[in-house]
Amino acid sequence: LSSKNCGSSNEGLAFSAIRHLHAPRRWGLTATPKLESAQDVSRIAEVLQIFVDPQSNAEAQSFLDHFVRSNSWETSSIPMEEHTVQVTLTARERALYMSERQ
């Protein structure tokens, strides 16, 4: 989920749904979201239900230092299995899929 690209209604709904999940613990694995400003960091922090002032670079940096970690990893050491599952979409699901592809 991109913090910057929540422009489409589906992305906005997805972000809202994630933000409102109830769980005793929250953990996220992302593919390096775009974090160019304190506002971007604040939006990601919302998912963890942590308030970061979107106007405070110091608070944003503190959040990143505490909660964000970057690792490199060697994919060849991870066993991979491939499975194919055939699905049949309803007409409504197919229409949604086709509209998102364009």
N, C-alpha and C positions, 0 to 999 in steps of 0.2 A: 504494500500500500504506500503510495507516494504521498508525502506530506504536502508537496508543492502542487501536485497535479490533481487535486480534488475538484476539478472543474465540472466533470460530467456528473449528472444526477446519480448514476450508479456508483461512482467512486465516493460521492458525498454520503450516500446511503450506507455503503460498506464501512466507511470511516465511522459514521455515527453508530452503526451496529457494534463494531469492535469496541468503541469507547464505552458503550453501555453494557458490555458483558459483565456478569457478576461472577466472581471467582475468588477463592481465598488467596490465590497467588497469581501473578501475571508475569509472563516471560515472553519475549519476542525475539524472533530470528528474522532479520531483514537482509536485504541485498543493498546495503549502503544507500539509504534514502538521501535525497538532496537536502543538505543542512547548510544553507548559506547564510542564515540569519538566526537571531534569537527567536524570532517568530516561528521559523521552521522547527527549531528544537522544542519550543513550547507545544507545538501541535503533536509531535511525536510523544512528548511527555504525557499529554492528555490520555493516550492509550493506556499508560501505566497508572493513570489516575494520580499523577503528580503535577502540582502546579509549578510552572516556570514562567515568570513574568516575561511576556513576549517583547518587552522593551529593555530587558536587562541582559546585556552580553555576559556579565559576570555570572549571573544565575544559570544562563544557558551553558556556559563553559563548565560550571560546577556539576550540572546534571550530566554532561557528556563525560567528564572525568570519573564520575561515580558509577554511572549505569551503562556506558557504552564501551564495548571492547571490540577490538579488531584483531582477528586471527588470520593467519595464512594456513592453509592445510593442503595436504597432498592427497588428491582424489584417487590416485592409484592404490592407496592403502585401504580404501573403502570398497567392500564387495558390492557389486551392482547386479540387480536382477531386473529383468524387463518383463512386464505383464501387459497384455492387451485385454481390455474388457470392452465388449461391444455393447453399446447402449442405443436405445431408440428414443429420440426426442419427440415430445408432443409438438403439435403444430405451433403452439405458443412459444415453447422453448426454442424451437428452430428459428422462428421469426426473431426472437431476442438475440440469439447467437449470430444470426446473419446481420442484424443491425449493428452489433458490436464489432464485427469483423471489418466493416467499412469504415 
